[in-house]
Amino acid sequence: MQESSSTSAEISASVQEVDSTINELSSKAMEGSNNANQFKEKATEVKRNSQYAIDKTRQMH
């Protein structure tokens, strides 16, 4: 009986460790997603500003 209890405790500890790791990975994935969105917004802004500059340059010629 004691061996079974010890095994259950080990399994429980392993499950908690896996759960903690999953939470950490989920947090890092969310952070990565947020960073990607920020880069996308910046790239869109650069594209818009570049197109504006191109259009203004063409109007001058």
PyMOL Python script that loads the backbone (N, CA, C, O; Angstrom):
from pymol import cmd

cmd.read_pdbstr("""\
ATOM      1  N   MET A   1       0.825  -1.202   0.000  1.00  0.00           N
ATOM      2  CA  MET A   1       0.000   0.000   0.000  1.00  0.00           C
ATOM      3  C   MET A   1       0.869   1.265   0.000  1.00  0.00           C
ATOM      4  O   MET A   1       0.582   2.243  -0.690  1.00  0.00           O
ATOM      5  N   GLN A   2       1.939   1.205   0.800  1.00  0.00           N
ATOM      6  CA  GLN A   2       2.812   2.374   0.883  1.00  0.00           C
ATOM      7  C   GLN A   2       3.504   2.618  -0.458  1.00  0.00           C
ATOM      8  O   GLN A   2       3.715   3.767  -0.847  1.00  0.00           O
ATOM      9  N   GLU A   3       3.858   1.541  -1.167  1.00  0.00           N
ATOM     10  CA  GLU A   3       4.496   1.674  -2.478  1.00  0.00           C
ATOM     11  C   GLU A   3       3.540   2.328  -3.469  1.00  0.00           C
ATOM     12  O   GLU A   3       3.953   3.153  -4.284  1.00  0.00           O
ATOM     13  N   SER A   4       2.275   1.962  -3.399  1.00  0.00           N
ATOM     14  CA  SER A   4       1.261   2.540  -4.270  1.00  0.00           C
ATOM     15  C   SER A   4       1.096   4.031  -3.982  1.00  0.00           C
ATOM     16  O   SER A   4       0.958   4.838  -4.901  1.00  0.00           O
ATOM     17  N   SER A   5       1.112   4.381  -2.722  1.00  0.00           N
ATOM     18  CA  SER A   5       0.981   5.783  -2.322  1.00  0.00           C
ATOM     19  C   SER A   5       2.196   6.590  -2.812  1.00  0.00           C
ATOM     20  O   SER A   5       2.062   7.724  -3.271  1.00  0.00           O
ATOM     21  N   SER A   6       3.362   5.987  -2.703  1.00  0.00           N
ATOM     22  CA  SER A   6       4.586   6.645  -3.162  1.00  0.00           C
ATOM     23  C   SER A   6       4.548   6.852  -4.671  1.00  0.00           C
ATOM     24  O   SER A   6       4.942   7.907  -5.168  1.00  0.00           O
ATOM     25  N   THR A   7       4.074   5.848  -5.396  1.00  0.00           N
ATOM     26  CA  THR A   7       3.959   5.942  -6.846  1.00  0.00           C
ATOM     27  C   THR A   7       2.961   7.027  -7.222  1.00  0.00           C
ATOM     28  O   THR A   7       3.201   7.795  -8.154  1.00  0.00           O
ATOM     29  N   SER A   8       1.857   7.098  -6.513  1.00  0.00           N
ATOM     30  CA  SER A   8       0.848   8.132  -6.772  1.00  0.00           C
ATOM     31  C   SER A   8       1.427   9.521  -6.537  1.00  0.00           C
ATOM     32  O   SER A   8       1.145  10.452  -7.291  1.00  0.00           O
ATOM     33  N   ALA A   9       2.229   9.656  -5.499  1.00  0.00           N
ATOM     34  CA  ALA A   9       2.842  10.951  -5.202  1.00  0.00           C
ATOM     35  C   ALA A   9       3.815  11.336  -6.320  1.00  0.00           C
ATOM     36  O   ALA A   9       3.867  12.494  -6.733  1.00  0.00           O
ATOM     37  N   GLU A  10       4.580  10.362  -6.802  1.00  0.00           N
ATOM     38  CA  GLU A  10       5.514  10.639  -7.901  1.00  0.00           C
ATOM     39  C   GLU A  10       4.772  11.038  -9.171  1.00  0.00           C
ATOM     40  O   GLU A  10       5.177  11.970  -9.866  1.00  0.00           O
ATOM     41  N   ILE A  11       3.696  10.340  -9.467  1.00  0.00           N
ATOM     42  CA  ILE A  11       2.891  10.665 -10.649  1.00  0.00           C
ATOM     43  C   ILE A  11       2.305  12.061 -10.510  1.00  0.00           C
ATOM     44  O   ILE A  11       2.321  12.850 -11.454  1.00  0.00           O
ATOM     45  N   SER A  12       1.792  12.354  -9.335  1.00  0.00           N
ATOM     46  CA  SER A  12       1.212  13.675  -9.091  1.00  0.00           C
ATOM     47  C   SER A  12       2.263  14.774  -9.263  1.00  0.00           C
ATOM     48  O   SER A  12       1.989  15.815  -9.860  1.00  0.00           O
ATOM     49  N   ALA A  13       3.450  14.536  -8.741  1.00  0.00           N
ATOM     50  CA  ALA A  13       4.520  15.521  -8.874  1.00  0.00           C
ATOM     51  C   ALA A  13       4.898  15.696 -10.339  1.00  0.00           C
ATOM     52  O   ALA A  13       5.148  16.815 -10.788  1.00  0.00           O
ATOM     53  N   SER A  14       4.940  14.604 -11.079  1.00  0.00           N
ATOM     54  CA  SER A  14       5.276  14.688 -12.507  1.00  0.00           C
ATOM     55  C   SER A  14       4.214  15.458 -13.270  1.00  0.00           C
ATOM     56  O   SER A  14       4.536  16.273 -14.134  1.00  0.00           O
ATOM     57  N   VAL A  15       2.958  15.206 -12.960  1.00  0.00           N
ATOM     58  CA  VAL A  15       1.860  15.904 -13.620  1.00  0.00           C
ATOM     59  C   VAL A  15       1.936  17.401 -13.329  1.00  0.00           C
ATOM     60  O   VAL A  15       1.728  18.225 -14.220  1.00  0.00           O
ATOM     61  N   GLN A  16       2.234  17.745 -12.087  1.00  0.00           N
ATOM     62  CA  GLN A  16       2.361  19.159 -11.725  1.00  0.00           C
ATOM     63  C   GLN A  16       3.525  19.811 -12.470  1.00  0.00           C
ATOM     64  O   GLN A  16       3.425  20.959 -12.904  1.00  0.00           O
ATOM     65  N   GLU A  17       4.622  19.082 -12.615  1.00  0.00           N
ATOM     66  CA  GLU A  17       5.780  19.605 -13.336  1.00  0.00           C
ATOM     67  C   GLU A  17       5.441  19.831 -14.811  1.00  0.00           C
ATOM     68  O   GLU A  17       5.799  20.857 -15.389  1.00  0.00           O
ATOM     69  N   VAL A  18       4.750  18.864 -15.407  1.00  0.00           N
ATOM     70  CA  VAL A  18       4.339  18.996 -16.808  1.00  0.00           C
ATOM     71  C   VAL A  18       3.385  20.175 -16.955  1.00  0.00           C
ATOM     72  O   VAL A  18       3.509  20.957 -17.898  1.00  0.00           O
ATOM     73  N   ASP A  19       2.443  20.309 -16.040  1.00  0.00           N
ATOM     74  CA  ASP A  19       1.477  21.407 -16.080  1.00  0.00           C
ATOM     75  C   ASP A  19       2.191  22.752 -15.984  1.00  0.00           C
ATOM     76  O   ASP A  19       1.847  23.697 -16.694  1.00  0.00           O
ATOM     77  N   SER A  20       3.171  22.831 -15.115  1.00  0.00           N
ATOM     78  CA  SER A  20       3.937  24.068 -14.957  1.00  0.00           C
ATOM     79  C   SER A  20       4.692  24.387 -16.240  1.00  0.00           C
ATOM     80  O   SER A  20       4.737  25.541 -16.665  1.00  0.00           O
ATOM     81  N   THR A  21       5.282  23.378 -16.851  1.00  0.00           N
ATOM     82  CA  THR A  21       6.019  23.581 -18.099  1.00  0.00           C
ATOM     83  C   THR A  21       5.087  24.025 -19.221  1.00  0.00           C
ATOM     84  O   THR A  21       5.431  24.906 -20.010  1.00  0.00           O
ATOM     85  N   ILE A  22       3.918  23.417 -19.288  1.00  0.00           N
ATOM     86  CA  ILE A  22       2.927  23.804 -20.300  1.00  0.00           C
ATOM     87  C   ILE A  22       2.521  25.256 -20.107  1.00  0.00           C
ATOM     88  O   ILE A  22       2.412  26.006 -21.077  1.00  0.00           O
ATOM     89  N   ASN A  23       2.297  25.657 -18.865  1.00  0.00           N
ATOM     90  CA  ASN A  23       1.928  27.057 -18.591  1.00  0.00           C
ATOM     91  C   ASN A  23       3.043  28.009 -19.014  1.00  0.00           C
ATOM     92  O   ASN A  23       2.776  29.073 -19.571  1.00  0.00           O
ATOM     93  N   GLU A  24       4.288  27.628 -18.750  1.00  0.00           N
ATOM     94  CA  GLU A  24       5.415  28.469 -19.137  1.00  0.00           C
ATOM     95  C   GLU A  24       5.521  28.578 -20.659  1.00  0.00           C
ATOM     96  O   GLU A  24       5.743  29.662 -21.197  1.00  0.00           O
ATOM     97  N   LEU A  25       5.359  27.452 -21.343  1.00  0.00           N
ATOM     98  CA  LEU A  25       5.416  27.464 -22.805  1.00  0.00           C
ATOM     99  C   LEU A  25       4.265  28.270 -23.394  1.00  0.00           C
ATOM    100  O   LEU A  25       4.451  28.991 -24.375  1.00  0.00           O
ATOM    101  N   SER A  26       3.082  28.155 -22.808  1.00  0.00           N
ATOM    102  CA  SER A  26       1.934  28.928 -23.275  1.00  0.00           C
ATOM    103  C   SER A  26       2.191  30.422 -23.116  1.00  0.00           C
ATOM    104  O   SER A  26       1.841  31.220 -23.986  1.00  0.00           O
ATOM    105  N   SER A  27       2.799  30.784 -22.005  1.00  0.00           N
ATOM    106  CA  SER A  27       3.126  32.189 -21.762  1.00  0.00           C
ATOM    107  C   SER A  27       4.131  32.693 -22.789  1.00  0.00           C
ATOM    108  O   SER A  27       3.987  33.801 -23.305  1.00  0.00           O
ATOM    109  N   LYS A  28       5.148  31.888 -23.089  1.00  0.00           N
ATOM    110  CA  LYS A  28       6.145  32.282 -24.083  1.00  0.00           C
ATOM    111  C   LYS A  28       5.521  32.370 -25.474  1.00  0.00           C
ATOM    112  O   LYS A  28       5.874  33.250 -26.258  1.00  0.00           O
ATOM    113  N   ALA A  29       4.598  31.465 -25.779  1.00  0.00           N
ATOM    114  CA  ALA A  29       3.914  31.514 -27.079  1.00  0.00           C
ATOM    115  C   ALA A  29       3.082  32.783 -27.200  1.00  0.00           C
ATOM    116  O   ALA A  29       3.050  33.408 -28.260  1.00  0.00           O
ATOM    117  N   MET A  30       2.413  33.163 -26.129  1.00  0.00           N
ATOM    118  CA  MET A  30       1.613  34.389 -26.134  1.00  0.00           C
ATOM    119  C   MET A  30       2.515  35.604 -26.309  1.00  0.00           C
ATOM    120  O   MET A  30       2.184  36.531 -27.048  1.00  0.00           O
ATOM    121  N   GLU A  31       3.650  35.595 -25.627  1.00  0.00           N
ATOM    122  CA  GLU A  31       4.603  36.697 -25.764  1.00  0.00           C
ATOM    123  C   GLU A  31       5.124  36.778 -27.203  1.00  0.00           C
ATOM    124  O   GLU A  31       5.246  37.867 -27.765  1.00  0.00           O
ATOM    125  N   GLY A  32       5.425  35.633 -27.787  1.00  0.00           N
ATOM    126  CA  GLY A  32       5.887  35.602 -29.174  1.00  0.00           C
ATOM    127  C   GLY A  32       4.831  36.114 -30.134  1.00  0.00           C
ATOM    128  O   GLY A  32       5.137  36.827 -31.090  1.00  0.00           O
ATOM    129  N   SER A  33       3.597  35.749 -29.874  1.00  0.00           N
ATOM    130  CA  SER A  33       2.488  36.208 -30.713  1.00  0.00           C
ATOM    131  C   SER A  33       2.333  37.723 -30.610  1.00  0.00           C
ATOM    132  O   SER A  33       2.127  38.404 -31.614  1.00  0.00           O
ATOM    133  N   ASN A  34       2.433  38.235 -29.402  1.00  0.00           N
ATOM    134  CA  ASN A  34       2.339  39.689 -29.211  1.00  0.00           C
ATOM    135  C   ASN A  34       3.478  40.414 -29.925  1.00  0.00           C
ATOM    136  O   ASN A  34       3.269  41.460 -30.539  1.00  0.00           O
ATOM    137  N   ASN A  35       4.687  39.848 -29.838  1.00  0.00           N
ATOM    138  CA  ASN A  35       5.826  40.461 -30.530  1.00  0.00           C
ATOM    139  C   ASN A  35       5.603  40.450 -32.040  1.00  0.00           C
ATOM    140  O   ASN A  35       5.886  41.436 -32.720  1.00  0.00           O
ATOM    141  N   ALA A  36       5.097  39.341 -32.558  1.00  0.00           N
ATOM    142  CA  ALA A  36       4.841  39.245 -33.998  1.00  0.00           C
ATOM    143  C   ALA A  36       3.812  40.281 -34.430  1.00  0.00           C
ATOM    144  O   ALA A  36       3.956  40.898 -35.486  1.00  0.00           O
ATOM    145  N   ASN A  37       2.791  40.472 -33.631  1.00  0.00           N
ATOM    146  CA  ASN A  37       1.776  41.485 -33.955  1.00  0.00           C
ATOM    147  C   ASN A  37       2.367  42.888 -33.957  1.00  0.00           C
ATOM    148  O   ASN A  37       2.022  43.710 -34.806  1.00  0.00           O
ATOM    149  N   GLN A  38       3.257  43.163 -33.007  1.00  0.00           N
ATOM    150  CA  GLN A  38       3.896  44.483 -32.962  1.00  0.00           C
ATOM    151  C   GLN A  38       4.776  44.690 -34.193  1.00  0.00           C
ATOM    152  O   GLN A  38       4.779  45.772 -34.780  1.00  0.00           O
ATOM    153  N   PHE A  39       5.521  43.656 -34.586  1.00  0.00           N
ATOM    154  CA  PHE A  39       6.364  43.759 -35.781  1.00  0.00           C
ATOM    155  C   PHE A  39       5.506  43.966 -37.022  1.00  0.00           C
ATOM    156  O   PHE A  39       5.865  44.738 -37.912  1.00  0.00           O
ATOM    157  N   LYS A  40       4.377  43.277 -37.077  1.00  0.00           N
ATOM    158  CA  LYS A  40       3.482  43.420 -38.228  1.00  0.00           C
ATOM    159  C   LYS A  40       2.943  44.846 -38.314  1.00  0.00           C
ATOM    160  O   LYS A  40       2.899  45.437 -39.393  1.00  0.00           O
ATOM    161  N   GLU A  41       2.537  45.390 -37.173  1.00  0.00           N
ATOM    162  CA  GLU A  41       2.027  46.764 -37.159  1.00  0.00           C
ATOM    163  C   GLU A  41       3.115  47.746 -37.600  1.00  0.00           C
ATOM    164  O   GLU A  41       2.840  48.678 -38.357  1.00  0.00           O
ATOM    165  N   LYS A  42       4.344  47.541 -37.130  1.00  0.00           N
ATOM    166  CA  LYS A  42       5.448  48.432 -37.510  1.00  0.00           C
ATOM    167  C   LYS A  42       5.736  48.303 -39.007  1.00  0.00           C
ATOM    168  O   LYS A  42       5.955  49.307 -39.684  1.00  0.00           O
ATOM    169  N   ALA A  43       5.735  47.077 -39.523  1.00  0.00           N
ATOM    170  CA  ALA A  43       5.989  46.869 -40.948  1.00  0.00           C
ATOM    171  C   ALA A  43       4.902  47.521 -41.792  1.00  0.00           C
ATOM    172  O   ALA A  43       5.189  48.099 -42.840  1.00  0.00           O
ATOM    173  N   THR A  44       3.667  47.429 -41.344  1.00  0.00           N
ATOM    174  CA  THR A  44       2.556  48.063 -42.059  1.00  0.00           C
ATOM    175  C   THR A  44       2.718  49.577 -42.075  1.00  0.00           C
ATOM    176  O   THR A  44       2.449  50.228 -43.085  1.00  0.00           O
ATOM    177  N   GLU A  45       3.155  50.127 -40.963  1.00  0.00           N
ATOM    178  CA  GLU A  45       3.381  51.572 -40.877  1.00  0.00           C
ATOM    179  C   GLU A  45       4.516  51.993 -41.816  1.00  0.00           C
ATOM    180  O   GLU A  45       4.404  53.002 -42.514  1.00  0.00           O
ATOM    181  N   VAL A  46       5.601  51.226 -41.834  1.00  0.00           N
ATOM    182  CA  VAL A  46       6.726  51.529 -42.724  1.00  0.00           C
ATOM    183  C   VAL A  46       6.272  51.451 -44.179  1.00  0.00           C
ATOM    184  O   VAL A  46       6.631  52.305 -44.990  1.00  0.00           O
ATOM    185  N   LYS A  47       5.484  50.428 -44.510  1.00  0.00           N
ATOM    186  CA  LYS A  47       4.978  50.283 -45.876  1.00  0.00           C
ATOM    187  C   LYS A  47       4.118  51.487 -46.267  1.00  0.00           C
ATOM    188  O   LYS A  47       4.256  52.028 -47.363  1.00  0.00           O
ATOM    189  N   ARG A  48       3.239  51.895 -45.367  1.00  0.00           N
ATOM    190  CA  ARG A  48       2.362  53.031 -45.627  1.00  0.00           C
ATOM    191  C   ARG A  48       3.174  54.308 -45.828  1.00  0.00           C
ATOM    192  O   ARG A  48       2.914  55.075 -46.756  1.00  0.00           O
ATOM    193  N   ASN A  49       4.154  54.535 -44.958  1.00  0.00           N
ATOM    194  CA  ASN A  49       4.995  55.733 -45.067  1.00  0.00           C
ATOM    195  C   ASN A  49       5.834  55.710 -46.337  1.00  0.00           C
ATOM    196  O   ASN A  49       6.029  56.746 -46.974  1.00  0.00           O
ATOM    197  N   SER A  50       6.326  54.544 -46.704  1.00  0.00           N
ATOM    198  CA  SER A  50       7.118  54.416 -47.936  1.00  0.00           C
ATOM    199  C   SER A  50       6.262  54.714 -49.158  1.00  0.00           C
ATOM    200  O   SER A  50       6.695  55.410 -50.077  1.00  0.00           O
ATOM    201  N   GLN A  51       5.055  54.185 -49.162  1.00  0.00           N
ATOM    202  CA  GLN A  51       4.162  54.426 -50.296  1.00  0.00           C
ATOM    203  C   GLN A  51       3.820  55.905 -50.399  1.00  0.00           C
ATOM    204  O   GLN A  51       3.742  56.450 -51.500  1.00  0.00           O
ATOM    205  N   TYR A  52       3.619  56.549 -49.269  1.00  0.00           N
ATOM    206  CA  TYR A  52       3.339  57.985 -49.250  1.00  0.00           C
ATOM    207  C   TYR A  52       4.515  58.754 -49.850  1.00  0.00           C
ATOM    208  O   TYR A  52       4.321  59.660 -50.661  1.00  0.00           O
ATOM    209  N   ALA A  53       5.734  58.390 -49.446  1.00  0.00           N
ATOM    210  CA  ALA A  53       6.923  59.074 -49.964  1.00  0.00           C
ATOM    211  C   ALA A  53       7.071  58.845 -51.468  1.00  0.00           C
ATOM    212  O   ALA A  53       7.434  59.764 -52.203  1.00  0.00           O
ATOM    213  N   ILE A  54       6.793  57.633 -51.923  1.00  0.00           N
ATOM    214  CA  ILE A  54       6.859  57.332 -53.359  1.00  0.00           C
ATOM    215  C   ILE A  54       5.844  58.169 -54.121  1.00  0.00           C
ATOM    216  O   ILE A  54       6.163  58.766 -55.150  1.00  0.00           O
ATOM    217  N   ASP A  55       4.631  58.208 -53.612  1.00  0.00           N
ATOM    218  CA  ASP A  55       3.572  58.979 -54.268  1.00  0.00           C
ATOM    219  C   ASP A  55       3.928  60.463 -54.336  1.00  0.00           C
ATOM    220  O   ASP A  55       3.730  61.101 -55.370  1.00  0.00           O
ATOM    221  N   LYS A  56       4.449  61.010 -53.249  1.00  0.00           N
ATOM    222  CA  LYS A  56       4.829  62.431 -53.235  1.00  0.00           C
ATOM    223  C   LYS A  56       5.968  62.706 -54.213  1.00  0.00           C
ATOM    224  O   LYS A  56       5.985  63.736 -54.885  1.00  0.00           O
ATOM    225  N   THR A  57       6.915  61.780 -54.285  1.00  0.00           N
ATOM    226  CA  THR A  57       8.037  61.939 -55.217  1.00  0.00           C
ATOM    227  C   THR A  57       7.549  61.924 -56.657  1.00  0.00           C
ATOM    228  O   THR A  57       8.014  62.713 -57.479  1.00  0.00           O
ATOM    229  N   ARG A  58       6.623  61.042 -56.964  1.00  0.00           N
ATOM    230  CA  ARG A  58       6.069  60.971 -58.331  1.00  0.00           C
ATOM    231  C   ARG A  58       5.308  62.250 -58.681  1.00  0.00           C
ATOM    232  O   ARG A  58       5.343  62.698 -59.827  1.00  0.00           O
ATOM    233  N   GLN A  59       4.631  62.832 -57.711  1.00  0.00           N
ATOM    234  CA  GLN A  59       3.891  64.061 -57.970  1.00  0.00           C
ATOM    235  C   GLN A  59       4.820  65.220 -58.296  1.00  0.00           C
ATOM    236  O   GLN A  59       4.432  66.152 -59.000  1.00  0.00           O
ATOM    237  N   MET A  60       6.042  65.163 -57.788  1.00  0.00           N
ATOM    238  CA  MET A  60       7.000  66.255 -58.013  1.00  0.00           C
ATOM    239  C   MET A  60       7.599  66.193 -59.403  1.00  0.00           C
ATOM    240  O   MET A  60       8.119  67.202 -59.881  1.00  0.00           O
ATOM    241  N   HIS A  61       7.549  65.050 -60.074  1.00  0.00           N
ATOM    242  CA  HIS A  61       8.178  64.905 -61.387  1.00  0.00           C
ATOM    243  C   HIS A  61       7.172  65.062 -62.499  1.00  0.00           C
ATOM    244  O   HIS A  61       7.530  64.970 -63.673  1.00  0.00           O
TER     245      HIS A  61
END
""", "prot")
cmd.dss("prot")
cmd.show_as("cartoon", "prot")
cmd.util.cbc("prot")
cmd.orient("prot")
